[in-house]
Amino acid sequence: MRSTYDEVLYPGLPYSQTHPDRLATLGALFGLEPAPVGRCRVLELACGSGDNLIPMAFEAPGAQFVGIDLAETAVQAGREEIAALGLANIRLEHMNIMDAGSDLGVFDYIIAHGFYAWAPAPVRDKLLAVIGASLAPQGVAYVSYNALPGGRIREMFREMMLFHVKGVADHQTRIEGARQLLQWFTESYCGPGISKGFLKDEAQSMLDRLPHFLYHDELSEAFQPVYFREFISHAARFGLQYLSEANYFDTQPGKIPEAIVAKVNLIAAGDRIVREQYFDLLKCRMFRQTLLCHADAPLAAAPVPERVFRLWASSPARPVSAPPDFRPGVVEEFVGTRASSAKTAHPLPKAALFVLTEAWPETVAFPDLLASVERLTGEPQGPESLAEILLATYAAGLIELHAHPLRCVSKISRCPVASSLARSQAQRGKLITTPLHSTVECGDEVERRLIALMDGTRDLPALAREIGPISGRPEEVVAGAIQANIAALARTGLLVG
């Protein structure tokens, strides 16, 4: 039986927050002993064509990856990609999750992205049952879902669009009708007003998404956003407990005033679930990416600083001053992605952030970071203090922590190398996956050709000679442009040598 996902393929992407490195890192911080990423077993439920799973398998040849999906068309497309890349450590299965049994095996990491809230109740039960039965004792599972109370806004737009396309069967006509309604809404709410602006922005964000996302997410037969506490209660029925959010900074109060946070903490009395639920209410949270583990696994109430000693760190943030002043008392500011920033006058965090931002996109092992910080500050620094700083900046979204080093380089070699996955993708389309498990969109044909040529056999003059005829510019001009382009690609994490 063909599903709607056979009729309208769901666009797949790599999601860094689902990567086993992210799950292993948070598991380790909260006291688990997760399997090493390089030798783990990963299961993705509703894997589509494997766009999220295949790059993981490519970067971890010693690990094993399994994906299952109801859409046979998507699975077949993924199998063709796996064959083209010559991967032997991954398989995709055309399977209804309701038919999944113990023969699936045991997995260290399980991923279910964009599944839970879009499935009827029996399927949601089965999803958590599979996770409970198939997750290794120290394993970590990722489940994303639409959360309440913010999910009511998305639910409102869904009901409006469904009303507008009622009785329409053709999928393309349904998509066009839904987009038409959203367009009407944005044009109608053109006056001042905070509430109106908020709703208009949400409608516009739906219009900005790919049409096929709209078809499967907003026009799906099932849509069930839930309160965080309801999801955790549901997971508990299958022997699972709350670990963290995949983006650790999502567990922080954010812009909630300190006085309100203090009142919430008083009411929660140390109960993480109650605290998180209040934060959802106050933030009007729409979406969660929750990590689960077995209920009998002992967990720490908060990340353990000593666990940071075994990790790697990285940061895409940049110092406002270049270079920053490391002397005590001099305030320096670092600005990261997601509108995150931090100001500090203490030499230790200034030095740590500077080392990481200079190394980006490479990861730095904790002992190496400690040694570099001591060189910059000119005095010994305790590992405990550095660990606390890293946890604080991790919570603020300024840095990332990793369970294993990532395969990318910041310095351009004489003969630069892009991963063979990136080179293959550059020859076939605009979306290219980096070793950071992120996506770079290369709309420029010359840039894609450059990536495809960076196999380690060509230096800058050789690359310029091959790119010149395509670009239609003089070779000396092309050489300068290529050097700047490669430097920019290195910042995205695309280069591995």
Helices and strands as residue ranges (DSSP letters): H 4-7, G 16-18, H 20-29, G 37-39, E 41-45, H 53-59, E 64-69, H 72-85, E 90-94, G 97-99, G 102-104, E 107-112, G 116-118, H 121-134, E 135-146, H 151-164, H 171-188, H 194-208, H 211-217, H 228-236, E 240-245, G 248-251, H 258-268, H 272-283, E 287-294, G 305-310, E 312-314, E 318-319, E 332-335, E 341-344, H 347-359, E 364-365, H 366-377, H 383-395, E 400-402, H 420-426, E 431-433, E 439-441, H 445-453, H 460-471, H 475-491
